[in-house]
Amino acid sequence: MTVQICSLIVNEPQSIPADGQYHVVRFPFGAGESFDDCNMHQTAQPDGYAVTDWRHDDRSGLIWPAAEGWGSLNALMYWDDGSYSEIRSRFVRDPLDLSTGFDSTCTEDTPSTPGGQYRAKHWELFVHPGTPLALMVKHDAGRSVNLSFAELKLAIHS
Protein backbone atom coordinates (compact mmCIF):
# COMPACT_ATOMS: atom_id res chain seq x y z
CA MET A 1 0.00 0.00 0.00
CA THR A 2 1.30 3.41 -0.97
CA VAL A 3 1.00 6.33 1.47
CA GLN A 4 1.14 9.85 0.04
CA ILE A 5 1.92 12.64 2.49
CA CYS A 6 1.65 16.41 2.60
CA SER A 7 2.83 18.12 5.79
CA LEU A 8 2.44 21.91 6.10
CA ILE A 9 3.89 24.16 8.78
CA VAL A 10 3.61 27.88 9.41
CA ASN A 11 5.68 29.42 12.19
CA GLU A 12 4.54 32.97 11.51
CA PRO A 13 1.60 34.57 13.35
CA GLN A 14 -1.68 34.89 11.43
CA SER A 15 -4.18 37.44 12.67
CA ILE A 16 -7.62 35.82 12.90
CA PRO A 17 -10.31 38.54 12.79
CA ALA A 18 -12.99 38.91 15.46
CA ASP A 19 -15.85 38.70 12.96
CA GLY A 20 -17.50 35.45 14.05
CA GLN A 21 -16.56 33.74 10.75
CA TYR A 22 -14.32 30.76 10.09
CA HIS A 23 -11.01 31.56 8.36
CA VAL A 24 -8.73 29.30 6.31
CA VAL A 25 -5.34 28.80 7.96
CA ARG A 26 -2.71 29.75 5.36
CA PHE A 27 0.61 28.00 4.80
CA PRO A 28 3.76 29.02 2.91
CA PHE A 29 4.96 27.22 -0.20
CA GLY A 30 8.40 25.80 -0.93
CA ALA A 31 11.07 25.91 1.77
CA GLY A 32 8.53 26.81 4.47
CA GLU A 33 6.93 23.39 4.17
CA SER A 34 8.13 20.34 5.95
CA PHE A 35 7.17 17.81 3.25
CA ASP A 36 5.22 17.74 -0.05
CA ASP A 37 6.77 15.24 -2.44
CA CYS A 38 3.39 14.51 -4.11
CA ASN A 39 2.78 18.19 -5.03
CA MET A 40 -0.46 18.58 -3.09
CA HIS A 41 0.33 22.14 -1.93
CA GLN A 42 1.75 24.17 -4.81
CA THR A 43 1.46 27.78 -5.97
CA ALA A 44 0.24 26.49 -9.38
CA GLN A 45 -2.97 24.77 -8.38
CA PRO A 46 -4.73 21.94 -10.27
CA ASP A 47 -7.56 24.19 -11.46
CA GLY A 48 -5.10 26.57 -13.16
CA TYR A 49 -5.05 29.26 -10.47
CA ALA A 50 -1.63 30.53 -9.32
CA VAL A 51 -1.11 31.83 -5.78
CA THR A 52 1.19 34.86 -5.71
CA ASP A 53 1.09 35.81 -1.99
CA TRP A 54 0.48 32.99 0.49
CA ARG A 55 -0.07 35.43 3.38
CA HIS A 56 -3.13 37.02 1.75
CA ASP A 57 -4.66 34.27 -0.40
CA ASP A 58 -6.90 31.64 1.20
CA ARG A 59 -5.84 29.20 -1.53
CA SER A 60 -2.50 28.91 0.27
CA GLY A 61 -4.38 26.90 2.89
CA LEU A 62 -5.53 24.24 0.44
CA ILE A 63 -4.22 20.71 0.13
CA TRP A 64 -5.26 19.11 -3.17
CA PRO A 65 -5.19 15.32 -2.61
CA ALA A 66 -2.96 13.53 -5.14
CA ALA A 67 -5.07 10.36 -5.18
CA GLU A 68 -8.36 8.78 -4.21
CA GLY A 69 -8.12 7.09 -0.85
CA TRP A 70 -8.58 7.10 2.86
CA GLY A 71 -7.14 10.31 4.26
CA SER A 72 -5.81 10.92 7.74
CA LEU A 73 -5.84 14.61 8.65
CA ASN A 74 -3.91 16.07 11.57
CA ALA A 75 -3.67 19.66 12.74
CA LEU A 76 -1.84 21.53 15.45
CA MET A 77 -2.79 25.07 16.46
CA TYR A 78 -1.12 27.45 18.94
CA TRP A 79 -3.23 30.48 19.79
CA ASP A 80 -1.87 33.58 21.55
CA ASP A 81 -3.46 34.58 24.82
CA GLY A 82 -6.64 36.50 24.08
CA SER A 83 -9.93 37.75 25.45
CA TYR A 84 -11.88 34.80 24.07
CA SER A 85 -13.96 32.23 25.90
CA GLU A 86 -14.04 29.77 23.01
CA ILE A 87 -12.00 28.79 19.96
CA ARG A 88 -13.24 26.57 17.14
CA SER A 89 -11.60 24.56 14.41
CA ARG A 90 -12.80 22.32 11.59
CA PHE A 91 -11.54 20.41 8.59
CA VAL A 92 -13.35 21.35 5.39
CA ARG A 93 -13.61 19.74 1.98
CA ASP A 94 -13.70 22.43 -0.72
CA PRO A 95 -13.72 25.38 1.73
CA LEU A 96 -13.71 27.98 -1.07
CA ASP A 97 -16.48 26.24 -3.05
CA LEU A 98 -14.21 25.59 -6.05
CA SER A 99 -15.33 22.09 -7.06
CA THR A 100 -17.74 19.87 -5.12
CA GLY A 101 -19.06 22.39 -2.59
CA PHE A 102 -18.26 23.35 1.00
CA ASP A 103 -18.43 20.35 3.34
CA SER A 104 -17.18 20.72 6.91
CA THR A 105 -16.32 17.88 9.25
CA CYS A 106 -14.69 17.44 12.66
CA THR A 107 -15.83 20.80 14.02
CA GLU A 108 -14.66 21.29 17.59
CA ASP A 109 -15.21 24.08 20.05
CA THR A 110 -13.10 24.33 23.15
CA PRO A 111 -13.24 26.68 26.12
CA SER A 112 -10.17 28.75 26.83
CA THR A 113 -7.73 28.09 29.63
CA PRO A 114 -5.36 30.66 31.18
CA GLY A 115 -2.68 31.81 28.74
CA GLY A 116 -2.28 30.54 25.18
CA GLN A 117 -4.34 27.73 23.70
CA TYR A 118 -2.60 24.67 22.26
CA ARG A 119 -4.82 22.28 20.32
CA ALA A 120 -4.21 19.13 18.28
CA LYS A 121 -6.85 17.30 16.25
CA HIS A 122 -7.17 14.22 14.07
CA TRP A 123 -9.85 13.04 11.64
CA GLU A 124 -10.11 10.45 8.88
CA LEU A 125 -12.18 10.63 5.71
CA PHE A 126 -12.27 9.69 2.04
CA VAL A 127 -10.38 12.17 -0.16
CA HIS A 128 -10.55 12.90 -3.89
CA PRO A 129 -8.04 14.66 -6.20
CA GLY A 130 -10.48 17.37 -7.39
CA THR A 131 -11.63 18.32 -3.89
CA PRO A 132 -9.22 20.44 -1.84
CA LEU A 133 -9.03 20.29 1.95
CA ALA A 134 -8.27 22.97 4.54
CA LEU A 135 -8.16 23.76 8.23
CA MET A 136 -10.47 26.59 9.29
CA VAL A 137 -10.55 28.42 12.65
CA LYS A 138 -12.45 31.10 14.54
CA HIS A 139 -12.74 32.58 18.03
CA ASP A 140 -15.18 34.71 20.00
CA ALA A 141 -12.85 37.50 21.20
CA GLY A 142 -13.76 41.14 20.72
CA ARG A 143 -10.56 41.80 18.76
CA SER A 144 -8.29 39.90 16.37
CA VAL A 145 -6.16 37.15 17.91
CA ASN A 146 -3.00 35.60 16.51
CA LEU A 147 -2.75 31.97 15.58
CA SER A 148 0.99 31.91 16.28
CA PHE A 149 1.83 28.45 14.91
CA ALA A 150 -0.03 25.84 12.85
CA GLU A 151 0.50 22.50 11.13
CA LEU A 152 -1.76 20.64 8.74
CA LYS A 153 -0.94 17.11 7.59
CA LEU A 154 -2.62 14.72 5.18
CA ALA A 155 -1.64 11.08 4.70
CA ILE A 156 -3.52 9.27 1.90
CA HIS A 157 -3.72 5.49 2.01
CA SER A 158 -4.66 4.57 -1.56
N, C-alpha and C positions, 0 to 999 in steps of 0.2 A: 504494500500500500504506500502510495506517495503522499507526503504531507507538504503542502505549500504554505509558506509563512510570510507574513508582513508584520513588522514590528515598528511602530512609530513612537517617537519620543519628542517632547518639547520641554525644554528647560528654560523657558522664557515666559514671564507672566503674561497672561491674557486677561484683559479687563472684561468681565461679564456684566453687562448692563443690568440695572435694577428695573426692568420693564415687565417682569412677570412672564416673559417668553423664554422658551428653550433656545439655546444657541449652540451651533456646531463648534466643537473643539477643533482648532486648526493646528496643523503639524507642518514643519518645514520639509522641504524636499532635499534629496542629495545627501550631503555629508551629515546633516542634522538627524538623519534616520539611523536607527540601529541595524535594520535589516529589511531588504526588499528585493530579493533576487528574482522574484516572479513578476516584477513590474506592476504591482497592484496599487502603487501610490506614486504617480508620475505627474509632472507638470503638463505633459501632453496626454490628455485623458481619452479614453476609448470612444467617446462620442464626438471627438474632434475639437473640443474646447481646450485652450491652453491657459494655465494659471500663470500669471505674471508676478503676483505679490501674495505669497502664502499668508502673510499677516492680516490681509484685508479681504480675502476671498474664501468664502465658505467651502468652496470646492477643494481647498487644501486639507479639509478634514475627511475627505472621502477615501475609502478603500474600495477598489473595484476588484471583486474576486476574480482570480485567474481561471477558475474551474468550477464546475458543478460539484457539490459535495456537502458534507457535514462540517459546518464551521464552528470553531470554538473561539469565542470573543472574550478578551480580557481587557480591563481598563484599570488605570490607577490615576487618582486625582488628588492633588494637594491644594487645598483652598487656604488663602490667607485668613487671618482672624477678621471677623466682620460682624456687623450688627444684624445678622440673620438668625432666625430661629429654625430654619429648615433649608437644606440643599437637596436638589433632585438631579438624577441622572437617568439616561435611557440610551439603549442602542436603537438605531433606526435604520430600516431598509429604505433606500431612496429618500433621504431626508429633504432633498431639494426638489422632489417631484420631477425627476428627469427621465424616468423610464416606466417603472411599474406602479408608482404611487407611494406616498408616504405610509410607512407601516412601522409603528414603534413597538418595542418589546423590552422586557426587563426594566421597566420604570421603577425606580426606587426613590423614596423620600426618607431622609434621615434628619433627626433633630441635631442641633449643634451641641458641641461640648465646649468647655473653655479652651480658648486659643484657636489654632488652625484646625482644619478638618482634613483627615486623611482617609480616603475611601478606596477600596478595591472592589471590583465586581467581575463576575464571570457569567456567561450565558452561552448556550449552544443552539444552533439553528441550521436549517438548510440555506445554502448560499448559491447564487447564480451569477455568471459573468456580467450580465447586463444590468444588474441591480447593485448600486453602490451601497456601502454601509458607513455609518458614522456614530460617534459618541456625541450626545447632546446634553447640556447642563443648564440649570437655572437655580436661582436662590430667591429668598424673600426679603433681602435687605432693602433699606431705603436709599441706598447709593450703590454704585458699581463696586464689585469685589473682584480681586484678582484670583484666578486659577493659576497658581504659581508653577505647577509642574503637572504634566499629564503623559500617560502612555496609552496607546491603543494597539492591541495585537489581535491578529486573525491567523488561525491555523486551519487549513482546509484539508480534510481527510477525504480524498476522492475515491 
